[in-house]
Amino acid sequence: MNQRKAALAFILVTIILDVLSLGLIIPVGAKLIKQLVNGDESTAAWYVGLFGTTWAFMQFFSSPIMGALSDRFGRRPVLLISAFGLGLDYILLALAPNLAWLFVGRIITGITAASFSTAQAYMADVTEPENRSAAYGLFGAAFGLGFILGPALGGWLMDFDLRLPFWISAGLTLTNAFYGYFVLPESLPPDKRSKFTWAKANPLGSLKLLLSKSGLLPMALTLFLYQLSHQVFQNVFVLYTDARFHWSGAAVGGTLATVGILNFIVQGGLIRPFNKRFGERVLVFVGLMGGIAGFTFYGIVDNGSAFFASTLLFAFMGFFNASIQGVMSKQLGPGEQGQLSGANSSLNGISGMIGPYLFTTIFAMTIKPDSPNYWPGAPFFLAAAILSLALVLAAIYVPKRSKSAITG
């Protein structure tokens, strides 16, 4: 049991450091692209969109491969190879002399960062089925903490040198990879591993796993709709608050940090006791309804203070992700956890390919005050509508009592 706790602690630290490294380069990416296109903002914006979609595309294809490989060869080698690869890729990005090299680096980042699905499978290995929602909550909290610290630190570092965040990210990632090489135990015993086949490892083959158990695919679609709705933050939030409230960078960063901190509190501290008291199904509904209410208020309010206050409602959405993954995980055995995480990550990749175009298009069509289609809150209302569909699916397909595939 102590070994399991130590392994879980290491994985959480790994996630924090990996996400911190990814977060470090978030403020830098757009500025570096702009520098490489000689300051042309419209061209830079086009490349930013291209790079973002490419990253999601690589996640879509790579996540199921990583998951299936970890089900066959174990979690440890996949995690370590990915960590070393990501660290070396940051060095490539730091040295990239032009957009072509930067694009290649972004492709490699999309591949190596797909190991997050393997980290989730590792957590499923070392956690009892009834405790997996709480473990996934810790995973989400670690993920959120990395994204709270990373962008702030990256923004500070790039004032010294635009490429410095890449070097720091490389150092953190490689240090963690070397540390893991010496201390990380394997979590999946040989007798519980499953055969690797390309039929399972390609995205469509991986998604076929979701058809293997009744109700698993609709629950995965519920998770996909949650992921899609969340794209409004990544693609519209900064533009929206600037256009409507003329927020400074500090105000935007403070609000996003507040969202991250509240999410950290919910996923890191509240899911375990609430799950024991109310069960995963209830928390799935609480999370979806909190998201619907939060997005709706984001779209309704007409001043910055009320917009900021809406984050308190939106915080309840933090109950959803870990809870639905906990329910889904119980439907499958140990040798399928990596494939399940890969399938879910592929769905997240699809949402990353659809979301940027969907929400930025809606934003562009409805934000101009002189337009007959003026409806500034439209992107957030669309996100709320997407979550409403997820709520209908959850009401029909999330089981009232979820049994483990191991214990029956």
C-alpha positions in Angstrom: 0.0 0.0 0.0 2.9 2.4 0.8 4.5 1.6 -2.5 1.2 2.5 -4.3 1.0 5.8 -2.4 4.6 6.6 -3.3 3.9 5.8 -7.0 0.8 7.9 -7.0 2.7 10.8 -5.5 5.4 10.5 -8.1 2.8 10.5 -10.9 1.2 13.6 -9.5 4.5 15.4 -9.3 5.3 14.3 -12.9 2.0 15.7 -14.1 2.6 19.0 -12.3 6.1 19.4 -13.8 5.0 18.3 -17.3 2.1 20.7 -17.3 4.2 23.4 -15.7 6.6 23.0 -18.6 3.8 23.1 -21.2 2.3 26.1 -19.4 5.7 28.0 -19.4 5.6 28.2 -23.2 1.9 29.3 -23.6 2.6 33.0 -23.3 5.7 32.7 -25.6 4.3 30.7 -28.5 2.3 33.5 -30.2 5.0 36.1 -29.6 7.7 33.9 -31.0 5.6 33.2 -34.1 5.0 36.9 -34.5 8.7 37.5 -34.3 9.4 34.9 -37.0 6.9 36.5 -39.4 8.4 39.9 -38.9 5.6 41.3 -36.8 2.7 40.6 -39.2 -0.2 40.1 -36.7 -2.7 38.6 -39.2 -0.1 36.1 -40.5 0.9 35.3 -36.9 -2.7 34.7 -36.0 -3.1 32.2 -38.9 0.0 30.3 -37.8 -1.1 30.2 -34.2 -4.4 28.6 -35.2 -2.6 26.2 -37.5 -0.1 25.1 -34.8 -2.9 24.7 -32.2 -5.0 22.5 -34.6 -1.9 20.5 -35.5 -1.1 19.8 -31.8 -4.7 18.6 -31.2 -4.5 16.5 -34.4 -1.3 14.7 -33.1 -2.9 14.2 -29.8 -5.9 12.5 -31.5 -3.6 10.0 -33.3 -0.9 9.5 -30.7 -3.0 9.1 -27.5 -4.5 5.7 -28.4 -1.1 4.4 -29.6 0.5 5.5 -26.3 -2.3 3.9 -24.3 -2.2 0.6 -26.3 1.6 0.4 -26.0 1.4 0.9 -22.2 -1.2 -1.9 -22.0 1.2 -4.2 -23.8 4.7 -3.2 -22.5 3.8 -1.5 -19.2 3.3 2.1 -18.2 6.9 2.9 -17.1 8.7 2.7 -20.5 6.1 4.7 -22.2 6.1 7.4 -19.6 9.9 7.6 -19.5 10.4 7.7 -23.3 7.8 10.3 -23.6 9.4 12.5 -20.9 12.8 12.3 -22.4 11.3 13.0 -25.9 9.4 16.0 -24.6 12.5 17.4 -22.9 14.6 17.1 -26.1 11.8 18.7 -28.1 11.9 21.8 -25.9 15.5 22.2 -26.8 14.6 21.9 -30.5 11.9 24.7 -29.9 14.5 26.8 -28.1 16.8 26.6 -31.1 14.2 26.8 -33.9 15.5 29.3 -36.4 12.3 29.5 -38.5 8.6 28.5 -38.6 9.3 25.2 -40.3 11.5 24.0 -37.3 8.9 25.4 -34.9 6.2 23.5 -36.6 8.2 20.3 -36.4 8.7 20.9 -32.7 5.0 21.5 -32.2 4.2 18.1 -33.9 6.7 16.3 -31.6 5.1 18.1 -28.6 1.7 16.8 -29.6 3.0 13.3 -29.8 5.1 13.2 -26.6 2.4 15.1 -24.5 0.0 12.3 -25.4 1.5 10.3 -22.5 -0.9 12.0 -20.2 -3.3 9.1 -21.1 -0.7 6.7 -19.9 -0.3 8.6 -16.6 -4.1 8.3 -16.1 -3.8 4.5 -16.8 -1.0 4.3 -14.2 -3.3 5.9 -11.6 -6.0 3.4 -12.4 -3.4 0.6 -11.9 -2.4 1.7 -8.4 -5.8 2.8 -7.2 -8.7 0.6 -6.1 -11.8 0.9 -8.3 -13.9 2.6 -5.7 -11.2 5.3 -5.2 -10.5 6.1 -8.8 -12.7 9.2 -9.0 -10.8 10.7 -6.2 -7.5 9.7 -7.9 -8.6 11.3 -11.2 -9.6 14.3 -9.1 -6.0 14.6 -7.9 -4.8 14.2 -11.5 -7.0 17.1 -12.5 -5.9 19.2 -9.6 -2.2 18.5 -10.5 -3.0 19.4 -14.1 -4.7 22.6 -13.0 -1.8 23.6 -10.6 0.7 23.2 -13.4 -1.4 25.5 -15.6 -1.8 28.1 -12.8 2.0 28.4 -12.3 3.3 27.8 -15.8 1.8 30.7 -17.8 2.6 33.2 -15.0 6.2 32.0 -14.8 6.6 31.8 -18.6 5.3 35.4 -18.9 7.9 36.6 -16.4 10.8 34.7 -18.0 10.1 35.9 -21.5 10.8 39.5 -20.4 14.4 38.4 -20.0 14.6 36.3 -23.2 11.8 35.1 -25.5 13.4 31.6 -25.7 14.3 31.2 -22.0 11.0 29.5 -21.1 11.8 26.7 -23.6 15.2 26.1 -21.9 13.6 26.1 -18.4 10.9 23.6 -19.6 13.6 21.4 -21.1 15.5 21.4 -17.8 12.5 20.6 -15.7 11.2 17.8 -18.0 14.6 16.1 -18.4 15.3 16.3 -14.7 12.0 14.7 -13.9 12.6 12.0 -16.6 16.0 11.1 -15.1 14.5 11.0 -11.6 11.7 8.8 -12.8 14.2 6.4 -14.4 15.6 5.6 -11.0 12.5 5.6 -8.8 9.4 4.9 -10.9 8.1 1.3 -10.5 6.1 -0.5 -13.1 2.4 -0.5 -12.2 1.0 -3.1 -14.7 2.1 -6.7 -14.0 3.0 -8.9 -17.1 0.0 -11.2 -16.4 -2.4 -8.3 -16.8 -1.1 -6.9 -20.0 -2.9 -7.2 -23.3 -1.7 -7.8 -26.8 -0.8 -4.8 -28.9 -2.6 -4.6 -32.2 -2.9 -1.6 -34.6 -6.6 -2.3 -34.7 -6.7 -1.1 -31.1 -4.0 1.5 -31.4 -5.4 3.6 -34.2 -7.9 6.2 -33.2 -10.9 4.5 -34.7 -9.8 1.1 -33.3 -9.3 2.6 -29.9 -12.7 4.2 -30.0 -14.2 0.8 -30.7 -13.4 -0.1 -27.1 -16.2 2.3 -26.2 -18.7 0.0 -27.9 -17.5 -3.0 -25.8 -19.7 -2.2 -22.8 -23.3 -1.0 -22.7 -23.5 2.8 -22.1 -19.7 3.3 -22.4 -19.9 5.2 -25.7 -22.6 7.6 -24.6 -20.6 8.4 -21.4 -17.5 9.0 -23.6 -19.6 11.4 -25.7 -20.7 13.2 -22.6 -17.0 13.6 -21.7 -16.4 14.8 -25.3 -19.1 17.5 -25.1 -17.6 18.7 -21.8 -14.2 18.9 -23.5 -15.7 20.7 -26.5 -17.5 23.3 -24.4 -14.3 24.0 -22.5 -12.6 25.1 -25.7 -14.4 28.4 -25.3 -12.0 29.4 -22.6 -8.9 28.6 -24.6 -10.0 30.4 -27.8 -12.4 33.2 -26.9 -11.9 34.2 -23.2 -9.1 36.7 -23.8 -10.7 38.2 -26.9 -14.1 38.4 -25.2 -12.9 40.1 -22.0 -10.8 42.6 -24.0 -13.7 43.5 -26.3 -16.4 43.8 -23.6 -14.6 44.9 -20.5 -11.2 46.2 -21.8 -9.4 44.0 -19.3 -5.6 44.2 -18.8 -3.4 41.2 -19.1 -3.2 41.1 -15.3 -7.0 41.0 -15.0 -7.2 38.2 -17.5 -4.4 36.2 -15.9 -5.9 36.8 -12.4 -9.3 35.5 -13.5 -7.8 32.4 -15.2 -5.7 31.8 -12.2 -8.8 32.0 -10.0 -10.6 29.5 -12.2 -7.6 27.2 -11.9 -7.3 27.6 -8.1 -11.0 26.9 -7.6 -10.7 23.9 -9.9 -7.7 22.7 -7.8 -9.7 23.0 -4.6 -12.7 21.1 -6.0 -10.7 18.3 -7.7 -7.9 18.1 -5.1 -9.9 18.5 -1.9 -13.6 18.0 -2.3 -14.1 15.1 -4.7 -13.1 12.3 -2.3 -15.4 13.3 0.6 -18.3 14.3 -1.7 -17.9 11.0 -3.7 -18.2 9.0 -0.5 -21.2 11.0 0.6 -23.1 11.3 -2.7 -21.6 9.0 -5.2 -20.1 9.5 -8.7 -23.4 9.8 -10.5 -24.6 12.8 -8.4 -21.2 14.5 -8.9 -21.5 14.1 -12.7 -24.8 16.0 -12.6 -23.5 18.7 -10.2 -20.5 19.2 -12.5 -22.6 19.6 -15.6 -25.2 21.8 -14.0 -22.4 24.0 -12.5 -20.8 24.3 -16.0 -24.2 25.2 -17.6 -24.9 27.9 -14.9 -21.4 29.3 -15.1 -21.3 29.6 -18.9 -24.8 31.1 -18.9 -23.8 33.8 -16.4 -20.6 34.4 -18.3 -22.8 35.2 -21.3 -25.4 37.3 -19.4 -23.4 39.6 -17.2 -22.5 43.0 -18.6 -19.6 44.1 -16.3 -16.3 42.7 -15.4 -16.9 42.3 -11.7 -20.0 40.1 -12.3 -18.1 38.2 -14.9 -15.3 37.5 -12.4 -17.9 36.4 -9.8 -19.4 33.9 -12.2 -16.2 31.8 -11.7 -17.7 30.7 -8.4 -20.6 29.0 -10.2 -18.3 27.6 -12.8 -16.1 26.0 -10.2 -18.7 23.3 -9.6 -17.9 22.0 -13.1 -14.7 20.6 -11.6 -16.7 17.7 -10.2 -17.5 16.3 -13.6 -14.3 15.1 -15.3 -13.0 12.9 -12.5 -16.4 11.5 -11.7 -17.3 10.4 -15.3 -13.8 8.9 -15.8 -14.2 7.0 -12.5 -17.5 5.5 -13.7 -16.1 4.6 -17.1 -12.9 3.1 -15.6 -15.0 0.6 -13.5 -16.5 -0.8 -16.7 -13.2 -2.3 -17.9 -10.4 -4.5 -16.6 -6.7 -3.6 -15.9 -5.4 -4.5 -19.3 -7.8 -2.0 -21.0 -7.2 1.1 -18.8 -4.5 2.5 -21.1 -6.7 2.0 -24.2 -9.6 3.7 -22.4 -7.4 6.7 -21.5 -6.2 6.8 -25.1 -9.7 6.8 -26.4 -10.7 9.6 -24.1 -7.6 11.6 -25.1 -8.5 11.1 -28.8 -11.9 12.5 -28.1 -10.2 15.5 -26.5 -8.0 15.8 -29.6 -11.2 15.9 -31.8 -12.6 18.6 -29.5 -9.3 20.5 -29.9 -9.7 20.4 -33.7 -13.3 21.5 -33.7 -13.4 24.0 -30.9 -11.0 26.7 -32.1 -12.9 27.2 -35.4 -16.3 26.8 -33.9 -16.0 29.3 -31.0 -13.9 31.9 -32.8 -16.3 31.9 -35.7 -19.3 32.5 -33.4 -17.3 35.2 -31.6 -16.4 37.0 -34.9 -20.0 36.9 -36.1 -21.6 38.3 -32.9 -19.2 40.7 -31.2 -19.4 43.8 -33.5 -21.8 46.3 -32.0 -23.0 47.6 -35.4 -23.8 44.1 -36.6 -27.4 42.9 -36.8 -26.1 39.7 -35.2 -24.7 41.5 -32.2 -24.9 39.0 -29.3 -21.6 39.1 -27.4 -22.4 36.3 -25.0 -23.1 33.9 -27.9 -19.9 31.7 -27.5 -20.7 31.1 -23.8 -24.4 30.4 -24.5 -23.2 27.9 -27.1 -20.9 26.2 -24.6 -23.9 26.0 -22.1 -26.1 24.4 -24.8 -23.4 21.8 -25.5 -23.2 21.0 -21.8 -27.0 20.7 -21.7 -26.8 18.0 -24.4 -24.2 16.3 -22.2 -26.6 16.5 -19.2 -29.3 14.7 -21.2 -26.8 11.9 -22.2 -25.6 11.6 -18.6 -29.2 11.3 -17.2 -29.9 8.4 -19.6 -26.6 6.5 -19.6 -24.6 7.0 -16.4 -25.5 4.0 -14.2 -27.0 4.5 -10.8 -24.6 2.0 -9.4 -21.3 1.4 -11.3 -19.7 -2.0 -10.8 -16.1 -2.8 -11.3 -15.1 -5.1 -14.2 -12.8 -6.8 -11.7 -15.1 -7.3 -8.8 -18.4 -7.5 -10.8 
